[in-house]
Amino acid sequence: MKPIQMVDLKGQYLRAKTEIDAAIQHVLESAHFIQGESVALFENNLSQYTGSKHVISCGNGTDALIAALMAIEIGPGDEIITTPFTFIATVEAIVLVGAKPVLVDVDEETFNLNPALLEKALSPNTKAVIPVHLFGQCADMSPILEIAKEHRLKVIEDACQAIGTEYTFPDGTVKQAGTMGDIGCISFFPSKNLGGYGDGGALMTDNDFLANRLKSICRHGSSERYKHDLIGFNSRLDTIQAAILNVKLNYLNEYIKARQQAAKFYKSELCKLNWLKLPSSVPYSTHTCHQFTVRILNGNRDKLKSYLKEKGIPSAVYYPCPVHLQTAYKFLNHRAGDFPVCEQLSQEVLSLPMHTELSTEQLQYICQSIVNSPL
């Protein structure tokens, strides 16, 4: 059996090596390394895949969040509601534009922002909401969008972990993660379901005005060379990354299916363990399984993690410390106990290997090792 990896990027590359190598070689021969033809082509292809009218590529997912906030003119004195159970970039972006993050606890089943707590967090200074589609499953967008509409709030979706995930509204309408709010943000970090071979990101919107602002902001605030109408910064997707992503986009549905099949195997083998809680399934969202994150009950998470390491099985904790308890965010004046669901999850969650190259043999070994663990 091949050694088990948390993410097998090399194995995935080898399956599409000929196409990827050719795409990179084409860029090298063109010498158009910045804003080459592959960039516009990828933006168009991603627009068609997601159904978003506009796709604006950028340097990474964090830049996408910052640019989105800048596009809706968020600044000092403004409050943005989001979740404390997320990668730090979500909250970091809010602070970097001078606004205040207002945190709302998460649903313990989905790990996503709990819409039932949203209205209690509103104030006259609230300008927007950033729901995070964590681990590949959508936050419950219908009630979030209804509340946002009622209070005239903008909605920026952090879909960095959820490309290809579909949300079904109560009326049966289906939309992809990142296409439901005013702006959606995506990351192409290598380990993502659609990952490049370096940093990369994108913004999505159906709003023509916001699309033009986003394009300008990511190009030093310029819509015409040497003419700067907005304050912006430099955030571009390299042509080589766009060329790679163009190839991999053709495989994205296949990648998602492989992840979902691995998740199905995990669930079938681990469902009888009373000390392990499997990821939930919800009727309104598909799950594209960016991570397969279980909860280890009774305070045994770290014990299981160490045991798996001894067995040659990697695992990871996303995330061991909630945002509100991070040293950098002490200025928000939160204490332990302020977000009890989030804090409990941070002590229980454990992500198992999840990628497109997992073999049945590897999955069987992982599951049997967990079933036979001394917990």
C-alpha positions in Angstrom: 0.0 0.0 0.0 1.2 3.5 -0.9 1.9 5.8 2.1 -1.2 7.7 3.0 -1.1 11.4 2.6 -3.5 14.1 3.8 -3.5 15.5 0.3 -1.9 13.8 -2.7 -1.2 16.6 -5.1 1.5 14.7 -7.0 -0.8 11.8 -7.7 -3.4 14.1 -9.0 -0.9 15.9 -11.2 0.3 12.7 -12.8 -3.2 11.8 -14.0 -3.4 15.0 -16.0 0.4 15.5 -16.6 0.4 15.6 -20.3 -2.3 18.3 -20.5 -0.9 20.4 -17.7 2.6 20.2 -19.0 1.4 21.3 -22.4 -0.6 24.2 -20.9 2.4 25.4 -19.0 4.7 25.1 -22.0 2.3 27.2 -24.1 2.5 30.0 -21.5 6.3 29.8 -21.4 6.5 30.0 -25.2 4.1 32.9 -25.3 6.1 34.8 -22.6 2.8 36.4 -21.5 3.2 35.7 -17.8 0.9 38.5 -16.6 -2.7 38.7 -17.9 -2.0 36.3 -20.7 -4.8 34.8 -22.8 -5.2 31.9 -20.3 -6.5 34.3 -17.7 -9.4 35.6 -19.6 -10.2 32.1 -20.9 -10.2 30.7 -17.3 -12.5 33.5 -16.1 -14.9 32.8 -18.9 -14.8 29.0 -18.3 -15.3 29.4 -14.6 -18.2 31.8 -15.3 -19.9 29.1 -17.4 -19.2 26.4 -14.8 -20.6 28.4 -11.8 -23.3 30.3 -13.6 -21.9 33.6 -12.3 -22.2 36.5 -14.8 -18.8 37.9 -13.9 -15.6 36.2 -12.7 -12.6 38.3 -11.7 -9.5 36.4 -11.0 -7.0 37.6 -8.3 -3.9 36.6 -6.4 -5.5 34.5 -3.6 -8.6 33.9 -1.5 -7.6 36.5 1.1 -7.2 39.2 -1.6 -10.6 38.2 -2.9 -12.2 38.9 0.6 -10.4 42.2 0.9 -11.3 43.3 -2.6 -15.0 42.4 -2.0 -15.1 44.5 1.2 -13.4 47.4 -0.6 -15.9 47.1 -3.5 -18.9 47.6 -1.2 -17.0 50.5 0.5 -16.5 49.0 3.9 -14.3 51.0 6.2 -13.8 52.3 9.8 -17.0 52.4 11.9 -18.6 49.6 9.9 -19.5 46.2 11.4 -19.4 42.9 9.4 -21.0 39.8 10.8 -19.2 36.4 10.3 -18.3 33.3 12.1 -15.5 32.6 14.7 -15.1 29.0 13.3 -13.2 29.7 10.1 -9.7 30.1 8.7 -8.4 33.4 10.0 -8.5 35.1 6.6 -12.2 35.7 6.8 -11.9 37.9 9.9 -8.5 39.3 8.9 -9.9 40.8 5.8 -12.5 42.7 7.8 -9.9 44.2 10.1 -7.6 45.1 7.3 -10.2 47.4 5.7 -10.7 49.1 9.1 -14.0 47.5 10.0 -15.1 45.6 13.0 -15.8 41.8 12.9 -19.0 40.9 14.8 -19.0 37.1 15.5 -21.9 34.8 15.5 -21.8 31.2 16.8 -22.1 28.3 14.4 -24.5 25.4 14.0 -23.1 22.3 15.7 -24.2 20.0 12.9 -22.9 21.9 9.9 -20.1 24.0 11.5 -21.5 27.0 9.5 -22.9 30.3 10.7 -26.2 29.8 12.6 -28.8 32.0 10.9 -31.0 31.9 14.0 -28.4 34.0 15.8 -27.9 36.5 13.0 -30.5 39.2 13.8 -29.4 39.4 17.5 -25.9 40.5 16.2 -27.2 43.4 14.1 -26.6 47.0 15.0 -27.0 50.4 13.2 -23.4 49.9 12.1 -23.9 46.5 10.5 -23.2 46.7 6.7 -22.6 43.2 5.6 -22.6 39.5 6.4 -19.9 37.0 5.4 -21.2 33.4 5.7 -18.5 30.8 5.3 -19.2 27.6 3.4 -16.9 25.5 5.5 -15.3 22.2 4.5 -17.4 22.1 1.2 -20.9 22.5 2.5 -23.0 25.6 2.1 -24.2 27.7 5.0 -28.0 28.0 5.1 -28.3 30.9 2.6 -32.0 31.3 2.3 -32.6 32.7 5.8 -29.3 34.6 5.7 -30.3 36.3 2.4 -33.8 37.1 3.7 -32.4 38.8 6.8 -29.8 40.7 4.7 -32.5 41.9 2.3 -34.8 43.0 5.2 -32.0 45.0 6.8 -30.3 46.2 3.5 -27.1 44.4 4.2 -24.6 43.2 1.6 -23.7 39.5 1.5 -20.2 38.3 0.7 -19.8 34.6 0.5 -16.6 33.0 1.6 -16.7 30.1 -0.8 -13.0 29.4 -0.7 -13.6 25.8 0.4 -16.7 25.1 -1.5 -16.3 25.5 -5.3 -18.9 23.3 -7.1 -21.1 23.0 -4.0 -24.8 23.4 -4.8 -27.5 25.1 -2.6 -31.2 24.4 -3.1 -33.6 27.1 -2.1 -37.1 26.4 -0.7 -38.6 27.1 -4.1 -36.4 24.5 -5.8 -33.9 27.0 -7.3 -30.4 25.7 -7.3 -27.3 27.9 -7.2 -23.6 27.3 -6.7 -21.7 28.4 -3.6 -20.4 31.9 -4.2 -23.2 32.9 -6.6 -26.0 33.7 -4.2 -24.9 36.9 -2.4 -23.6 40.1 -3.8 -20.0 38.8 -4.2 -18.5 35.3 -3.9 -14.9 34.6 -3.0 -12.9 31.6 -4.1 -9.4 30.3 -3.4 -7.3 28.1 -5.6 -4.8 27.2 -3.0 -3.2 23.9 -4.1 -5.1 21.7 -1.6 -8.5 23.1 -2.6 -10.9 21.0 -4.7 -9.8 23.1 -7.7 -6.3 24.0 -6.7 -3.5 25.6 -8.7 0.3 25.0 -8.3 0.7 28.2 -6.3 -1.6 30.9 -4.9 -4.7 32.0 -6.8 -8.2 33.3 -6.2 -11.3 34.7 -7.8 -14.4 36.9 -7.2 -17.8 36.2 -8.6 -20.8 38.6 -9.0 -23.8 39.1 -11.2 -23.7 42.9 -10.6 -22.1 44.8 -13.4 -21.2 47.8 -11.2 -19.5 45.6 -8.6 -17.7 43.7 -11.3 -16.2 46.8 -12.7 -15.1 48.0 -9.2 -13.6 44.6 -8.4 -11.6 44.6 -11.7 -10.3 48.0 -10.9 -9.5 47.4 -7.3 -7.4 44.3 -8.1 -5.5 46.4 -10.7 -4.3 49.3 -8.5 -7.7 51.0 -8.8 -7.3 51.4 -12.5 -9.7 50.8 -15.3 -7.4 52.4 -17.9 -3.6 52.2 -17.8 -2.1 55.0 -15.7 -5.6 56.3 -14.8 -6.6 55.5 -11.2 -10.2 56.3 -10.1 -10.2 54.1 -7.0 -7.9 53.0 -4.3 -6.8 49.5 -5.1 -3.9 47.1 -4.9 -2.1 44.6 -7.0 -3.8 41.2 -7.1 -3.6 39.2 -10.3 -3.8 35.5 -11.2 -0.6 34.5 -12.9 -1.0 33.2 -16.5 0.7 29.9 -15.7 -1.8 29.3 -12.8 -4.7 30.2 -15.0 -3.5 27.7 -17.6 -3.2 25.0 -15.0 -6.6 25.8 -13.6 -8.2 25.7 -17.1 -7.0 22.1 -17.4 -8.1 21.1 -13.9 -11.5 22.8 -14.2 -12.4 20.1 -16.8 -11.8 17.5 -14.1 -13.5 19.3 -11.2 -16.7 17.3 -11.3 -14.6 14.1 -11.4 -12.6 15.3 -8.4 -15.7 16.1 -6.5 -17.2 12.7 -7.2 -14.0 10.9 -6.0 -14.1 12.9 -2.8 -17.8 12.1 -2.3 -17.1 8.4 -2.8 -14.4 8.5 -0.3 -16.7 10.2 2.2 -19.4 7.6 1.5 -16.9 4.9 2.3 -15.8 6.6 5.6 -19.5 6.9 6.6 -20.3 3.3 5.9 -17.4 2.0 7.9 -17.5 4.4 10.9 -21.2 4.9 11.4 -21.5 2.5 14.3 -18.9 4.1 16.5 -20.7 5.9 19.4 -17.6 8.0 20.3 -17.3 9.5 16.8 -19.8 11.8 15.1 -19.8 11.9 11.3 -20.3 15.0 9.2 -23.9 15.9 8.8 -25.9 15.9 5.6 -28.4 18.7 5.0 -31.3 18.8 2.5 -30.4 22.3 1.2 -26.7 21.7 0.3 -24.5 19.2 -1.5 -21.2 18.4 0.1 -18.1 18.6 -2.1 -15.9 17.3 0.8 -13.0 19.7 0.8 -12.4 18.1 4.2 -13.9 15.1 5.9 -14.2 16.3 9.4 -15.5 14.1 12.2 -16.0 14.9 15.9 -14.3 12.8 18.5 -16.3 12.8 21.7 -15.4 12.5 25.3 -12.2 14.5 25.1 -10.3 11.8 23.1 -9.5 13.8 19.9 -5.8 14.3 20.6 -5.5 10.7 21.8 -6.9 9.4 18.5 -4.8 11.8 16.5 -1.6 10.4 18.1 -2.8 6.8 17.6 -3.4 7.4 13.9 0.0 9.0 13.5 1.6 5.8 15.0 -0.3 3.9 12.3 1.0 6.1 9.5 -2.3 7.9 9.0 -2.1 11.7 8.9 -4.9 13.8 10.3 -5.4 17.5 11.0 -7.4 19.8 13.2 -9.3 22.6 11.4 -9.4 24.7 13.6 -7.8 24.2 17.1 -8.3 27.8 18.3 -11.4 29.9 17.4 -10.9 33.4 16.0 -12.1 35.1 19.2 -9.5 33.4 21.3 -6.6 34.2 19.1 -4.0 36.7 20.5 -4.3 39.0 17.5 -8.0 39.5 18.1 -8.0 40.2 21.8 -9.1 43.7 21.0 -12.6 42.3 20.3 -12.8 41.7 24.0 -14.2 38.2 23.8 -13.6 35.5 26.4 -13.8 31.7 26.6 -17.5 30.8 26.7 -18.7 33.5 24.4 -19.3 31.1 21.5 -19.8 27.7 23.2 -20.6 25.7 20.1 -17.5 26.9 18.2 -15.3 26.3 21.3 -16.6 22.8 21.7 -16.0 22.0 18.1 -12.4 23.2 18.3 -11.8 20.6 20.9 -13.5 17.8 19.0 -13.0 18.1 15.3 -10.5 15.9 13.4 -10.1 15.9 9.6 -9.2 12.5 8.0 -7.3 12.1 4.8 -9.4 13.4 1.9 -8.3 13.8 -1.7 -8.9 12.4 -5.2 -6.3 9.7 -5.1 -7.4 7.7 -2.0 -7.5 4.0 -2.9 -10.0 1.5 -1.4 -7.1 -0.2 0.3 -6.0 3.0 2.0 -9.6 3.8 3.0 -10.0 0.3 4.4 -6.8 0.6 6.4 -7.8 4.0 7.8 -11.2 2.9 8.8 -10.1 -0.4 10.4 -7.5 1.4 12.3 -10.1 3.8 13.7 -12.5 1.0 14.5 -9.8 -0.9 16.3 -8.4 2.1 18.2 -8.3 1.9 22.0 -10.9 4.5 22.6 
